[in-house]
């Protein structure tokens, strides 16, 4: 059965480049959001510099997944309402990920060097850290760096998807 005679029901996202596939970008965006949600669990009780930082990747992960889901839904079932939801959720996701980028950079820049209260015994020294607090600080720094890297990917994806959706809304 040929699909040449089938007309599109509603507006689709604008294809601004031949190499850019919206469905693939939506799946990557959803995965980036899920990674942020999973990494927020690791920061739940471990970050001492900003104790409520785990809420940010949790909320941003949910917004990023919503943006990717709206993009996938508007590609599968094109309608103006879904395209508006795609554009709004991706713009909100873009603004939120830029804010999160600044907070992650700030969190990585502050280093708390606390004095070692209880050093590890010599027979337990298998790590380069002298205290458990130093190991926990290095762990939090590593998880925050991962969040920052995933956030950079989300900024790129939300920029492309929101540009495409807003351009498609302006042409209609």
Phi, psi and omega in degrees: 000129183275143180258016182289328182272356182278128178261151180282135184290316183224183180288144176252164175297148183286132177271093184275348177212148182290332183278349185265118178252123185292322181293320177294319178296323178294318179295318178296320178296317178298318179295320177298321177293320178294322176298321179292322177296317180294321179288337177293331177295324180291333181268002189304317184229019187249339185272116182268337181287314174233091189295337180260018182295334183295340179290325181299307179293333176294311180293318180292325176298319178294317179294320180294319177296320178297319178297317177293323179292317177297323178296315179295318180294321180287335175283323181284316182233086186293126172207158182294323180296316177293325178293323175294318176298321177297314181295313183294316182292325178287326176291317176297319177297322178295314179295318180294320180289330174292320175296317178296323177301315179296317181292323177293319178296320177296316181295325178287333184281334180272126178241122177261109177260095180269148177294147183284115181277318183227092181291156178287144174295158185298326182283352176258003185279087175246357180244162180284002183258142182276332184234155174297329178296323177293321178294320178293321178295320178294322177297313179296321179296319180294318180293321178294323176296319175298317178298321178297317179295317177294328179291322177298318176298321179292324177298316180296313182294316179294326177297312181295316183290321180289322175300315182295316182290319180292324177294322178292325178290326180288330181284339179276000000 
